[in-house]
Amino acid sequence: MTLKQALGHARRFLAENNIEDSLLESEILLRHTLKISRVQLYLDRDRELSPKQEKGLRHLIKRRLSGEPTAYITGHREFYGLDFYVNHHVLIPRPESELLVEQALKLAQNDNLSTIADIGTGCGAIAISLALNLPQLRIYATDISTPALEVARLNCQKHGVADRICLLEGDMLTPLPEPVDLIVANLPYVREAELAKVNSAGFESSLALNGGRDGLAKIRRLCQQVRGKTGITTYLILEIGQGQAAAVTSLLRRLFPDGKIEVMPDLGGVERVVSLQLEKNTRLLLNYSLGLVSVSRAID
């Protein structure tokens, strides 16, 4: 079987089983099997696969048809033009989350920011994308999951930012050792009733998806933490789910009546990101407990 034939067979199998973007996914699986680039795939279309390679490709296709995401099969996912290692301990980065990075970069360009915290960092995609574009900033990345932070550490090393991103294990803001100028968070926002639909095959971590009954349990708790720590930040940027903008903006207006709120749609027109700006002079009212540091630990 040639590469051209293998690609055609893989695409047909995926399409017949209702896998979207069957051509792209078949390319990725075939390239992963052969360890070749996309250019090589099309330059060597008449190259013959060995029996071992054919067997390997069939195995990957079988895994994909079982519902396992391609990113977990290959261990790779592109985000913001960068390649990230992913496994079952972290949520696969979504294209819509790039809007969080864009908004953070916009704020950093328009204001004199020095510190950023990425809450619930997962594989570290957001923190690393910001670190590479904002080399002058100090960045903290927190997560409650030890395995997830290990994935983030590997990605920090891969992209050469391990010395500029401080990985902290703990619940949301608890591990932060100091106030930060900007908090960015992509927390779980899937409603419990929709978990089975969103994660039908059960491959993605429920911890990284489950947002509680209304999908806002984790977002609500983070906002309350920000409210309870006077002076902890100037900006808060949140990714939200479809149909959640009204509830989140209402929550922010109640907690921060003097804050400036902005809602931004993604490329599909879905209200995806909510940005909150607090008055900078509230930073002078800092009342931050240093005792919080003792219940967290840095990931070397």
N, C-alpha and C positions, 0 to 999 in steps of 0.2 A: 504493500500500500504506500502510495506517495504522500507527501505532505499535503498536496492539493486534495487528494482523495480523502485523507484523514480529516482535513478541515471540513469538507463537505459532509462527511458522515456525522461528525460531531455536531455540526450546526443543525442537521436534520433531526437528530435525536433530541437535542435541546428544544428545538422549535415544536416538535410533535408533543412534547411534554410541557408546553406553555411556559418555557423559560424566556423571559424578555431579553432583548439584545443578544439573541442566540449566536450571531456572527461574532460579536465582540467576546462573548464568554467562551466560545469554542476556540478562538484565537488564543485567549489567555491560558486555557487548559492545555492546548497543544504546545504553546511556547514553554509552559512550565514543565511539561513532560520532557521536552527536548533540551531545555535550558538554552534557548536561543532568543534573539531579539525579534521584534516585529519585522524589521527590515530583512533579517535572515530568513524568516518564515516565507516571505514572498519572493525573495531572490532564489531560494532553493526549493521551489514548489515541486520539482520533479524528483527530489531526493527520496529515497526509500526508507521507511521506518523499519527498524529491526523488530523481530517478534516480541522482544522484551519491551520495546517502546510502545508497540501496539497494545500490549497487555496493560501497560501503565496508563495509557490514555483511556482505555475502556474502564479501568478502575476509577479514574478521576471523574469520568462522565457519570458512572454509577453513583458516586458520592454526591455529585451535583443534583442528580435526579431524585435523590433522597431528601433534598431540601437544604443540604449544607451549602452555605454561601461560598461563592468562589474565593472570596478574600480569605476565608478560613482554610480552604483547601490549599491555596498557594502560599498563605502566610504574608500576603502583601495587599496594601490598599493605597491608592494615590489620593492625596488630599493637598489642596493648594499648590499643586505642581510638584509635590514631594512624595517620595515613596516611604511608607511606614510599615513596619512589622506589626502584624495583628495575630491574636489567637483567641480562643474561646473565653478568655478571662476579660476581654475588653469589647466594647461596642464597636462595630465597624464604622469608621468616620463617614458621615454623609456629606454630599456636595452642599446641601443647604447650610451646613455648619460653617462653611467658608464665609458666610455673611457676618458671622461673629468676628472673624479675623479682620475682615474689611472694615467693620465699624470700629474695632479697637485701633487699627492702624490710622483711621481717620481722626480719632480723638487724640492719638499720640502726636500726630502731625500738627494738630490745631492747639495743643496745650502742652505745657511743660511737665510731662509725666516722667516719673523715675522708677516706679514699681507697679507690677501687675500681678494679680493672682488668678490662676485658672483653677476653678473649683470643680472637682469631679473630672480630673484630667484624662482618665482612661489610658489610651495608648500614648498620650502626650501630643497629639497632632496639633491642637490649637496653641498650646504653650510653645512648642518648637517652631511653628510657623511664625509666631510673633517674635520669638528670640532671633530668628534668622533675619527678620525684617527690621528689628529694633535692637541692634547690638548694644546700644548704650543703656538699655533698661535692665533692671533686676527683676527676675520673674520667679514667682513661687507657683508650684503646681501641687494641689492636694487631691488625695483620694482615700476613701475608706478601705479600699481593697489592696492588700499586699501584693497579690499576683498582678493586678493591673499596674501598680507602680513599678514592678519589675519589667513589664513590657515598656513602660514609659522610659525607664532607665536605659534599656537597650536602644530605644529610638533616639534618646538624647546623645548617646555615644555615637551612634551611626551618623548623626547630622552635626557632630562636633560642638554641641552646646551643653555638654554635661557640666561644665564649670560655670555656666550662667543660669541654669535652671535649678532651683532648690526643690527637690521632691520631698513632700511631707505627708506622712500617713496620719489620717485622722478625719473626723467628721466636719466637712465643709470648712468654716472659718476657724475652727478650734485650733488647728496647728499653726496658724500664722503668727510669727514672732513680732510683727510690727504692722502698723497701718499701711495700706497700699493706695495708690492713686486710682487704680481701676481694678474692678472685679469682673471677670468674664466667666460665665457658667453655662454649660450644656448639661443640665441635670435630667434625670428620667422624667418624662412627661406623658407617657402612655397610660391611659386609664386601665385599671385592673380588668375591667370587662372586655377590653380590646386586646389584652396581652396574647391570648391564644391565636387571634387573627394575625397580629403583627409578627409574632414569633411562633408560627404554626409548627415548625419542625423542632423547635426547642433548642436550637444551636446557640442563640445569643443569650447572654447573661440577663436573667430577670432582674437582678440587682441594678443593672444599667438601664433598664427599660421601665420598670414599674414605678409610676408616679402616684399610686394610690387610687382611691375611689374616683376622684375627679381629675386625676393626672397632675395635680398641682401640689401634692403634699410636700415634695422636696423643695420646689420653688418657693412655696409659702414659708417653709422653715428657714431657708436661706435669707429671704427678705426680712424675716423677723430677727434673725441673727444680726443682720446689718443694722437694723433699727435699734437693737439692744446694745450695740457697741458704738457709741457716739464717736464720730471722727474716724471710723475704720476705713472709709473710702470717700472718693468724690464721684466716681462713676460706677454704675452697675449695668452690665449688659447680659441679658438672658435670652437663650433660645427657647421657644415655646412651640406647642403643637397647634395644629389647625383648629380654629375656633376658640382658642384660649386667650386671645388678646384682650377682650373686654374684661374678663375676670382678673387677669394679671394687672392691667392698668388700674382697675378699681382697687385692687389690693395695695398697689404702690401709692396711689393717691391718699388712701387711708393712713398708711404708715408714714408717708413722707409728703405731707400737704404742701410743702414749699418746693418740692422737687420738680424738675423739668423732665417730662416723659415723652419719648418718641417711639413710634412703632414702624418697623421696616418690613416690607414684603420680600419674599424670595423671588427667584426668577419665574416661579409658577404662579405668582400673585398671592400666595398664602402669607398672611401676617406671621412672620417667623421670628423676628428679633424685637425685643423691647429694651430700650435704653433709658436709664435713669441718671440724671445729673443732680447732685446735691450742692448746696451752697458751700463754697470752699472755706468760708470762715467757720463752719462747723468743725473743721479739723482742729481748731484751736481749743475745742471743748473736749479734747481727747481724754477718754476714761477707759483705758484698755488694761485688762488684768494680765500681768506677766505670768500669773500662775497657770494660764492656759498652756504655756509652752511646755510645762513639765509633763503633760498628758499626751504629748505628741513626740514623734521621733523622726529625724531626717533619714531619708533613704540615700545611702552613699552611692 
